[in-house]
Structures are given as structure tokens and as C-alpha cells.
Amino acid sequence: MTQTIAPRVRTLVLLILAVAGALLAGAAPASAHAALTGSDPAQGAVVDTAPSQVSLTFSEPVAVGDDSVRVLDPKGERVDKGDPANPSGTTYSVPLVSGLPDGTYTVAYQVVSADSHPVAGAFTFSIGAPSETTVSVSAQGSDDGLVGWLYGFGRYVSYAGFVVLAGGAAFVLACWAPGARARAVQRLVVSGWLALTAATLGLLMLRGSYTTSGKIGDVFDLELLGDVLQTKTGAALVSRLLLLAAAALFIAVLFGAYARTADGGAPDHAAEGDGGSDGESDGGSDGGSDGESDGGEPDKRDLTFGLALGGTVVAAGLAASWAMSEHASQGLQAGVAMPVDVVHLLAVAAWLGGLAALLVALHRAPVETPVGRDAVRRFSRLAFGSVVALAVTGVYQSWRQLGSWSAFTDTRYGQLLLVKIALVAVMVAVAFLSRRWTQRLADARVSVATEEAARSEETERAEEAEEEKQPAGTAPAEASGTSAVSEAVEAAEAPRASDAEKAEAGQDSVRAAQLARQRAATEAARQKRLRDADPNRFGLRRSVLAEAGVAVVLLAVTTVLTQTEPGRTEQDAKAAAASSSSSASTTGQGSGAVSLTMPFDTGGTNGKGVVSVDLDPAQAGDNALHVYVEGPDGTPVDVPEVKIALTLAAQDIGPLPVAPDHITTGHWSASTVQIPMAGDWKVEVTVRTSDIDQVTVSKNAQIG
């Protein structure tokens, strides 16, 4: 819940953003997820002799294992030998067996980028001439199956657990100290700790399979677990478990020693609308104290300060376990990005976790210690500070991961970020309504307190008037009470009652105790009904519940964002691919090949894509022709039919039809395409995507 930004605060925020923009201007490009930027042999290349090795170049250093790079012959048999080597920088090579026959070979790779995400892919090259192959290049990655789904779910649970744990504890310490005694709040915070601990253990077990085979049976492979412990991500997960042990001690003190000092067991002053009086305590600000002991208040302040300091350190350490192993740890300005990411996560926890604790307190708080307006206002200030921190750190993170305005709409990361921004805006709007309900609740309580004071004053005046009217010789009302006491004393001095009488008296006392408990329960239920019937409190609970619902969706979007290719990297990869296609579309004697890229749209379902035609050596005589069909997202796709026609209009030659053979997913080839003479040839490609949907696209190429 936020408050209206004062002019000075608004100026300060704008100044911070301006300084951040000046600091970040002109920085170098960033990278996060690794991407394959080159290979030798190149994708789709036809080489004359068998290479001795295959080399892959990535956009950043990656982690490779024994089976990270596999080279398969046309029958699907492995022809690589030895482990991948890292001869230089970001290039990794694997040696091949000698004497490889002609044909099409498939290179499949599965590595782990420096930001902990698995990256998989495949491509083909040919020796001598292309051939049919039984290997599919569209193999499923390790993060696409059940293990990938479980790992993603574990990440969501871990984020949610951290938010509830850190935010719930912050709400108790900073906003509502009596919450340390509320069972509902205790269960919420402990549930956050349990969820984060269980999710961390699950991620540690799943990590090996997630980054290698993707098989559920490898989850319990101790050898894989040992390998994971030696990685940066494994070390971060183990560190998180150690910090959770410290968090368990923090929770024990918070709901133990601190709960006993919180307001001395007295009702929350904030619930009465006064925030604590000077004569009794300062409980409105630090949890309260009954003021009966000179040494109790300093001890309580020391305990509060110690818990706040220790809790902040533990929470920052937990947040750092994400920052040091994911997006923030890679790319430009990693030394700045990691602390910024820690602050961002802490702000999210303080806002969303505190919101969850407030919602639980509004619905489940004991009747004798309801959440008062002062507690809600303190949380409003805490949430406002969190929103400011989120805005500042979010601007920096967005710039770092996107790099341009177009990335907001042209990349999946940018689109998800727009959804996240919209959800935050909705939460802030709902929070404004919650603040209005809080003000109405406060005004209503002031009005009720004024009426009760007036009624009390009238009652005292009536009693004084009644005493003045009483005759002088009449014994006061207390006299009858004295007589009753005398009679009780005489009864006590009488002979002891019989056993039957004592038994009956015992039964009467039991019934009296039961009756007292029933009356207390009835009174508590009545007070709860009255509290719940308050329209202002009901409106506040409803608006906070709406905030919490949006927060759940927001947390899910944030989790998906952490697993999505940053927009800056995606756009850089697209630009590199476009530049490569553009340069390859020109012909030269030195290149000995020509490549043409043409978008198509048949108008039917799934009718859009890109078709590429490679001619080698692009000279008069025999040529090798390769056709690649890709979908809008760049992945290879199969279509029912692809036809090629070559025409040299200047010499009235053609069209010469070419019927390429299907090699693998999205790849067709023809090995002996006769081009009779050099010239400016028109290459026409007919793509059919269904029984009735087809289109012909064309582009000219200089042959010879």
C-alpha cells in the first residue's frame, strides 16, 4: 500500500533515475543465456574431406560435460571421441574418428550457460555430398520434459517461500509486534521456511538431470549430485540451505523470546487507535512494553534491534543465493547488477510477503489483539518504500536485459516484462483503495471512542446525582456487601459439611468454570461478529485480498522471467543472423557459394515462415542445392512439399525444375543441379503448407 508521493520525494526519485541513466549510458552489450554463434564446419556446410574435429563457439563461457557435444553419422552412430576441450575463449571442440565416409552428420549439443540455464540445439553438415539421415535435429531438450516442469515449479515455490518468510517476519518486526503471538502469522512464516527448504532440496536433487539427460530416473543419481555440488548453482543451493538453518534460529527467537516481550501480553494499542500512550509504553512503534520494569524496555529494544539486524543479514544472504547464480551474475556490470538484484528481491519480499501477513492478520488475528490502523499505516510506509526500490532497481534491470525500446514488444522477455509492469500498476491502484479503507477505519474508531467517552461521562454524572439524593441515615450499597461477607465468615466457622455436601460443592465449582468458559467464548464470538460486521474493516480485508491475488500472478510472471532469454541477447542473435543472411546473399568468386533467404506466407494455418536456398559452388555445371524451411520462431519445420525452379530470362532459359529430397526436419537437398551457364538467375521456391495452401517466392542470384 502506497502513500501519495510528496514533492520532495518525487524530486528525489527523479534525481536517482537521472543519475542511474547517466551512470549506465554508453555501456557495453550484455549477454545472459548462452547462444551458439558459430561452428566449424558451419551449419549446413558441405566439406570435401572429413574434418578431424567439430568446434562450437558460444556467446559466453559455458559448462560442458562428457556428453555435452555429440556427433552422429547418418545411421545415428556416434563418431566423436574424447571429452570436449576448450582451446580458447568461448570455443569448444570435440575430436572425430578418422576415415569418416561421405554423408550428412548431425551435431547435437547440450551445455549449461553461465547463468545456470541449460542450452541445447543441433545442426547438420555434410562430407562430400548430403545424404539421408535417421537423426532428427529437433530433439527435446533436458528442460522440456517432466524434470523441466518440476524444476520450474520448484523455482516458483522457492521464490514464494522466500517472499512469505522474509516479508512475514518484516511485517511482525516493523509493523505489528503482537503478530509474534498470533498463531496464524506464526504458521504463515513457518510455512514459508518449510516451502523454501523443501524447494531448495528438490532443486538440488533435480539439477543434475535438468542440465543433462532430463530423465526422472537420474534425479537420485549420486554421481550427478556430486557434479552439481561442484558447480556455481550447486554451491548457491547449499549456501541457501545453510542460511535456512540460521533462519530457523531467527524464527525460534522471533516467536519465542520476542513474542513474550511484545506488548507484555497486553492488547495492541494500535487496535485501540492511539498507537500507545506515553505514560504506558511506546508500543505503537516497536511492539510495546507494559512499562512495569525499568530494565524490560531496554532489553526489548535490544532484542528488536538484534532481530532486525540478524533477519536483514539472513534475508540478504538468501536473496544473494539467487543473484550470484542467475541472470545478474553474467553480462555487463555484474558487480553492480548483483547488489541491485538483492535489493530488488528484498523489496519484493517486504511488499508481497508483508501483504500476505497483513491478509492473514486481518482474517485470523485474535479478537483481543486485532490489527489496528497504526499497524496498517506502518505497513503502508514499508510498502511505499518497497515500491520505490522496485521502481529504481527495475529500471536498471530492464535496461540491462533489454537494451532498447523495441525489445519490449519484439521479444518474449520484453512482453513478459510489460505484463509484470501492468500487474504492479494494478497492485498499486488496489493499494490506494486499501489506504482509503484504512483512513475510514481510523475515522470510525475515533468517532466510536468519542461516543464511548461521552457515554462514560454521562454515567458518572448520573451516579453522582444518585448519591446526592440518598438519605443520610441509609447505609450505602457497599454495606449490604459487608453484611454478606459477615454471613460468609459465620458460615465458614460452622461445623464442616458432610462429604455429600462437599461433593455437591465441587460439582458446582466445575459447572461454574464451564459456564465461565462458555460465556467467554460467547463474548469472543460476539466481538468477532461485531468486528467482521464493520463495513470499513470488511472493505479493507477485501482490497487486501485482491492485492494478494494479483501478487500470486505477479510472482508467477517473475518466475517465468528468470527462465526466459533476455531481450537484449535475443535481439543481438537476430541481428547477427540477419547480417549473416545478408552477407551470404551476395556472390563472389572467393565465396564459391550463394545463399538466398525469402519469407513466405501461404495464408493458411501455420502458413508463415522463412525458406533459405543454398547453392554450392554457384558456378556453371554441377551444384549442390540445400533448402531449409523455418517457422516464425526460427525452428526447423516440415511442410508437405517444396519445389525449386531456375530461370535465366536474359537467355530465355528455363524454368528448370528441381525436386529436392527430404533429408531431415526442415531440410531438403539435391546433389546434382545442372546450371548450364553463368548469369543473373531467378530462383523460384514453391512452398505448400496444406492441400490447398501454397505460395511461390523468388529472388535473383548471380551464378558464375
Salt bridges, closest charged atoms under 4 A:
ASP67 OD1 - ARG78 NH1 3.08
ASP80 OD2 - ARG78 NH2 2.65
ASP115 OD2 - HIS33 ND1 3.00
ASP115 OD1 - HIS117 ND1 3.42
ASP115 OD2 - HIS327 NE2 3.62
ASP263 OD1 - HIS269 NE2 3.68
GLU280 OE1 - HIS269 NE2 3.91
ASP286 OD1 - LYS300 NZ 3.44
GLU297 OE2 - ARG301 NH1 3.59
GLU326 OE2 - ARG155 NH1 2.73
ASP374 OD1 - ARG373 NH1 3.36
GLU457 OE2 - ARG461 NH2 2.61
ASP499 OD1 - LYS502 NZ 3.85
ASP508 OD1 - ARG511 NH2 2.07
GLU523 OE2 - ARG526 NH2 2.58
ASP532 OD2 - LYS528 NZ 2.91
ASP532 OD1 - ARG531 NE 3.74
ASP532 OD1 - ARG541 NH1 2.95
GLU565 OE1 - HIS33 ND1 3.79
GLU570 OE2 - LYS574 NZ 3.44
ASP638 OD1 - HIS662 NE2 2.91
GLU641 OE1 - ARG688 NE 3.08
GLU684 OE2 - LYS682 NZ 3.54
ASP691 OD1 - ARG688 NH1 3.97
